[in-house]
Amino acid sequence: MSKNRINVPEAQAALDKFKMEAASEVGVNLKQGYNGDITSRQAGSIGGQMVKKMVESYENSIKNNG
């Protein structure tokens, strides 16, 4: 049983949109559904871009609230 479940169903759509935006920014064409044909390097680039954007967002929230 997977522990990586989304507790808020609406969050899945937001995560999918976020992933598609990150993929577009690093030049990887994702399609809806299965993307098992992309390389590990491409998948890593997408994940790295997502983390970069999350860190930037967090840093901006600290600057604006601090």
Order of alpha helices (4+ residues) and beta strands (2+ residues): alpha-alpha
